[in-house]
């Protein structure tokens, strides 16, 4: 079989140079694997940031983890360049320097999985939107009813200027790996906040490790907290302390768990995020070791989750009825065994022997993998009406949509 030519051109050169610089290795071949070269999640973020700055194209660390080879990253970037060129042919809405429409909602994170569903929900409600996006990603959020303001979480002045133009704020953006940037961004936004409601998409990680397995809304946080969870908690405090002062409206910190939905960013998080250890093992047909119910005194181990559409309904409902504090946005809870079994059926649907082999290989022990050490269930009563499940939003259906190829 003839070999496939290596990618060529400035984009391919930039990718090869970035791999070598970030991983500290000789220039890799087009099909060298990111992980074999010594890559990990933080290196993926650095690689994406380097390429995003050099090529001015949207790219995330999760993209790198999914693509894995220079050839695949170049192909992904080529596709993103084509998408941007196609979008450029359509006149894009730009943010007005002054005179933004009355009732405008500033949305950060609109290019991410959660933000995309928030934008859809606001469009369905007929709310005018000011969407914050990096220049290379602006075409992903521009559309009817959406003005685009170029900005970034690492640009406090740009964030403040965007907040000053809006009558309400939904802050859904997050670096995930740079908590100091997330906190500084919230500080800048709160200083510029002068009117209307402010909704912050937080995380149940802000609870830390509660003493009880059933967690009530607004339960106190308990150590240890991850750096990500600590940053979410610090951002909440900045927001809630400022709410109702100086003409500001009500504040809502909406804590979400794993977010599932048919969106590429959410698909990548399923494969490489908190559930990645299960997903990759099931996909590769490797044995899966799960914590047995009752291990270390906990009756249940599994994942809380929420459908992205339900989360978007909950978040936007807080514009009209702020919760003036913390509310959970949890759609349900699924045990690790049920999740593993269902993933086996989805990932090996055409190979019953492989599917059954994965299920037979599930082993439950008192050993608990750090990524699976989750035994908390969360009440979500304050936003229950908005979180009520719509047809097609059960966990089995949404997982099927996430496992299916994009666009199918």
C-alpha positions in Angstrom: 0.0 0.0 0.0 1.5 3.4 -1.0 2.3 5.7 1.9 0.2 8.8 2.4 2.2 12.0 1.8 2.9 14.1 4.9 0.9 17.3 5.2 2.8 20.3 3.8 2.6 24.0 4.0 2.8 26.7 6.7 0.0 25.1 8.8 1.8 21.7 8.9 5.1 23.4 9.7 3.5 25.2 12.6 2.0 22.0 14.0 5.2 20.1 13.8 7.2 22.9 15.5 4.5 23.2 18.2 4.6 19.5 19.0 8.4 19.6 19.3 8.5 22.8 21.4 5.7 21.8 23.8 6.7 18.2 24.3 10.5 18.8 24.2 11.0 16.2 21.5 12.6 16.1 18.0 10.3 17.1 15.2 7.7 14.4 15.1 6.5 12.4 12.1 3.0 13.1 10.7 1.6 10.0 12.4 3.4 10.1 15.7 1.1 9.8 18.7 0.8 12.8 21.1 0.7 10.5 24.2 3.6 8.3 23.0 5.6 11.5 22.6 5.0 12.2 26.3 1.9 14.3 26.0 -0.8 14.9 28.7 -3.8 17.1 29.3 -1.9 20.2 30.4 0.6 19.8 27.4 -2.5 19.6 25.1 -3.8 22.9 26.5 -0.4 24.5 25.9 -0.1 23.1 22.4 -3.6 24.4 21.5 -2.8 27.9 22.9 0.4 28.0 20.9 -1.3 27.0 17.7 -4.3 29.2 18.3 -2.0 32.2 18.7 0.2 31.4 15.7 -2.6 30.4 13.2 -5.6 32.4 14.5 -7.8 29.4 14.3 -10.0 27.9 17.0 -8.4 24.9 18.8 -8.6 23.5 22.3 -6.7 21.1 24.4 -9.5 18.6 24.0 -9.1 18.9 20.2 -5.5 17.9 20.6 -6.3 14.9 22.9 -8.8 13.7 20.3 -6.7 14.2 17.2 -3.4 13.0 18.7 -1.2 13.1 15.7 0.3 16.1 13.7 -1.5 14.8 10.6 -4.9 14.8 12.4 -4.3 18.2 14.0 -3.4 19.7 10.6 -6.6 18.2 9.1 -8.7 19.6 11.9 -7.2 23.1 11.5 -7.7 22.9 7.7 -11.3 22.1 8.3 -11.6 25.0 10.8 -10.0 27.4 8.2 -12.6 26.3 5.6 -15.4 26.9 8.1 -14.1 30.4 8.8 -13.8 31.2 5.1 -17.3 30.0 4.5 -18.6 32.1 7.4 -16.7 35.2 6.1 -18.8 35.1 2.9 -21.9 35.9 5.1 -22.0 39.4 6.6 -21.4 38.9 10.3 -22.9 41.0 13.0 -20.4 43.0 15.0 -20.8 44.5 18.5 -22.0 48.1 18.5 -19.5 50.4 20.3 -22.5 52.2 21.8 -26.2 51.9 21.8 -26.5 48.1 22.4 -30.1 47.0 22.1 -32.2 47.2 25.3 -32.3 44.0 27.3 -29.0 42.6 25.7 -27.5 39.6 27.5 -23.7 39.2 27.4 -22.8 35.6 27.0 -19.3 34.3 27.6 -18.3 30.8 26.4 -20.7 30.8 23.5 -18.3 28.7 21.4 -18.2 25.9 24.1 -20.8 23.2 24.6 -22.7 24.9 27.4 -22.6 28.3 25.8 -23.8 27.1 22.5 -27.0 25.7 24.1 -27.4 29.0 26.1 -27.3 30.9 22.9 -30.0 28.7 21.4 -32.2 29.1 24.4 -31.8 32.9 24.3 -32.6 32.9 20.6 -35.8 30.9 21.3 -36.8 33.5 23.9 -36.1 36.4 21.5 -33.4 38.0 23.7 -30.7 40.1 22.0 -27.3 38.8 22.7 -23.7 40.1 22.9 -21.4 37.1 22.6 -17.8 37.3 23.7 -15.5 35.4 21.4 -11.8 35.3 20.4 -11.3 36.8 16.9 -10.6 33.4 15.4 -13.8 32.0 16.8 -16.2 34.9 16.2 -17.8 33.3 13.2 -18.9 30.4 15.4 -21.3 32.6 17.4 -22.3 35.3 14.9 -25.9 35.1 13.7 -29.4 36.7 13.9 -29.9 38.4 17.2 -26.3 38.0 18.2 -23.7 40.8 18.1 -20.1 39.7 18.6 -17.6 41.4 20.8 -14.0 40.2 20.5 -12.5 39.3 23.9 -10.9 36.6 26.1 -10.9 35.6 29.7 -7.2 36.8 29.9 -8.2 40.3 28.7 -9.7 42.1 31.8 -10.2 45.4 30.0 -12.1 43.8 27.2 -14.3 41.8 29.6 -15.1 45.0 31.5 -16.0 46.8 28.4 -18.3 44.0 27.3 -20.1 43.8 30.6 -20.7 47.6 30.6 -22.6 47.3 27.3 -25.0 44.6 28.5 -28.2 44.7 30.6 -27.6 41.1 31.9 -24.7 38.7 32.0 -24.4 34.9 31.6 -20.8 33.9 32.3 -20.3 30.4 31.0 -16.7 30.5 29.9 -13.9 28.7 31.8 -10.3 27.9 31.2 -10.6 24.6 33.2 -6.8 24.5 33.7 -5.9 28.1 34.7 -7.8 28.9 37.8 -6.0 32.2 38.4 -7.2 33.5 35.0 -10.8 32.4 35.8 -10.8 34.3 39.1 -9.1 37.4 37.6 -11.8 37.4 34.9 -14.6 37.3 37.4 -13.0 40.2 39.3 -12.9 42.3 36.2 -16.5 41.4 35.2 -17.9 42.1 38.7 -16.2 45.5 38.9 -17.8 46.5 35.6 -21.2 45.1 36.5 -23.6 48.0 37.1 -27.1 46.8 36.3 -29.3 43.8 35.7 -28.9 40.1 36.7 -25.7 38.1 36.5 -25.7 34.3 36.1 -22.5 32.3 36.7 -22.3 28.7 35.4 -20.4 27.1 38.3 -19.7 23.5 39.2 -20.6 21.0 41.9 -16.9 20.7 42.3 -17.3 23.9 44.5 -18.8 21.6 47.2 -15.4 19.8 47.5 -15.9 16.6 49.5 -19.1 17.0 51.5 -19.5 14.9 54.6 -22.8 13.4 53.6 -23.5 11.5 50.4 -26.7 13.5 49.7 -25.8 17.1 49.1 -28.4 19.8 49.7 -28.2 23.0 47.7 -26.0 25.6 49.3 -24.4 23.0 51.6 -21.0 24.4 52.9 -18.0 23.4 50.9 -15.6 21.0 52.5 -11.9 20.3 51.9 -10.3 19.1 49.9 -11.2 21.2 46.9 -9.5 20.8 43.5 -7.9 24.0 42.1 -10.8 24.0 39.6 -13.4 23.7 42.4 -11.6 26.4 44.5 -11.7 28.8 41.6 -15.4 28.2 41.1 -16.1 28.8 44.8 -13.9 32.0 44.7 -15.8 33.3 41.7 -19.1 32.6 43.3 -18.1 34.6 46.4 -16.9 37.6 44.3 -20.3 37.6 42.5 -22.6 37.1 45.4 -20.8 39.6 47.6 -21.4 42.3 44.9 -25.0 41.4 44.1 -27.6 44.1 44.9 -25.0 46.8 45.4 -24.5 49.9 43.3 -27.5 49.3 41.2 -26.6 45.7 40.4 -29.3 43.1 40.1 -29.6 39.7 41.5 -26.9 37.0 41.2 -27.2 33.3 40.6 -24.4 30.7 40.9 -25.7 27.7 39.0 -23.6 24.6 39.9 -23.6 21.9 37.3 -22.1 18.4 37.1 -21.0 16.6 34.0 -22.8 18.3 31.0 -24.0 15.9 28.2 -25.3 16.9 24.9 -24.8 16.6 21.1 -22.0 19.0 20.7 -18.3 18.4 19.7 -16.9 20.0 22.9 -19.2 17.9 25.1 -18.3 14.8 23.1 -14.6 15.5 23.7 -15.2 15.9 27.4 -17.0 12.6 27.6 -14.0 10.9 25.9 -11.2 12.7 27.7 -12.6 14.4 30.8 -13.9 13.0 34.1 -15.4 9.9 32.4 -12.4 9.4 30.1 -11.0 6.6 32.1 -14.2 4.6 31.5 -14.8 5.7 27.9 -11.3 4.8 26.7 -11.2 1.4 28.4 -14.6 0.5 27.0 -13.7 1.7 23.5 -10.5 -0.3 23.5 -12.2 -3.4 25.0 -10.0 -3.3 28.1 -11.1 -4.7 31.5 -12.8 -2.1 33.7 -12.4 -2.0 37.5 -15.2 -0.1 39.3 -15.7 0.7 43.0 -18.1 -1.8 44.6 -21.2 -0.3 46.3 -20.5 -0.1 50.0 -16.7 0.5 49.5 -15.4 2.9 52.2 -18.9 3.2 53.6 -20.6 4.6 50.5 -23.6 2.9 49.1 -23.3 4.3 45.5 -20.6 5.4 43.1 -21.4 7.2 39.9 -21.8 10.4 38.0 -24.3 13.3 38.4 -25.1 14.7 35.0 -27.3 17.3 33.3 -28.5 17.7 29.7 -27.0 20.8 28.1 -30.4 21.9 27.0 -31.9 21.6 30.5 -28.9 23.5 31.9 -29.5 26.3 29.4 -33.1 26.5 30.4 -32.1 26.7 34.1 -29.4 29.3 33.5 -31.6 31.6 31.4 -34.5 31.2 33.8 -32.3 33.0 36.3 -32.4 36.2 34.2 -36.0 36.7 35.1 -36.0 35.0 38.6 -32.5 35.2 40.1 -31.9 32.6 42.9 -29.9 35.2 44.9 -27.4 32.5 45.9 -26.4 29.0 44.8 -28.6 26.5 43.0 -27.8 23.1 41.6 -28.6 22.1 38.0 -28.5 18.3 38.1 -30.6 16.3 35.7 -29.9 12.9 37.3 -27.4 10.4 38.6 -26.1 7.3 36.8 -24.0 4.5 38.5 -20.6 3.7 37.0 -21.7 0.2 36.3 -24.8 1.3 34.3 -22.7 3.9 32.4 -20.0 1.3 31.6 -22.6 -1.2 30.4 -24.4 1.3 28.3 -21.2 2.6 26.7 -20.2 -1.0 25.8 -23.5 -1.4 24.0 -23.1 1.9 22.1 -19.4 1.6 21.3 -19.6 -2.0 20.2 -23.1 -2.1 18.8 -21.9 -3.9 15.7 -19.8 -6.4 17.6 -21.9 -8.3 20.2 -18.9 -10.4 21.2 -16.8 -7.4 22.1 -19.8 -5.8 23.8 -20.4 -8.8 26.0 -16.7 -9.2 26.6 -16.5 -5.7 28.1 -19.5 -6.4 30.3 -18.1 -9.7 31.5 -14.8 -8.1 32.3 -16.3 -5.5 34.7 -14.8 -6.1 38.1 -16.0 -4.4 41.3 -13.5 -4.0 44.1 -13.0 -1.9 47.2 -10.2 -0.1 45.3 -11.3 3.3 44.0 -9.7 4.9 41.1 -9.3 8.7 41.8 -11.4 9.6 38.7 -14.2 7.3 39.9 -14.2 8.4 43.6 -17.5 10.1 43.4 -20.3 9.0 45.6 -22.4 12.2 46.1 -25.9 12.8 44.9 -27.1 16.4 44.6 -30.6 17.8 45.2 -31.7 20.3 42.6 -35.0 21.8 43.7 -34.6 25.6 43.2 -34.4 25.2 39.4 -36.5 22.1 39.2 -39.2 23.5 36.8 -36.5 24.5 34.2 -34.6 21.2 34.6 -37.7 19.0 34.1 -36.8 16.4 31.5 -38.0 17.0 27.9 -38.4 14.2 25.4 -35.0 12.9 24.3 -33.2 14.2 27.3 -32.8 11.0 29.3 -29.2 9.9 29.8 -29.3 6.9 27.5 -30.6 8.9 24.6 -28.2 11.8 25.0 -25.2 9.4 25.3 -26.3 7.7 22.1 -26.2 11.1 20.4 -22.8 11.9 21.9 -21.2 8.6 20.8 -22.5 8.9 17.3 -20.2 10.7 14.8 -20.6 14.5 14.6 -23.4 15.5 12.2 -25.1 12.0 12.2 
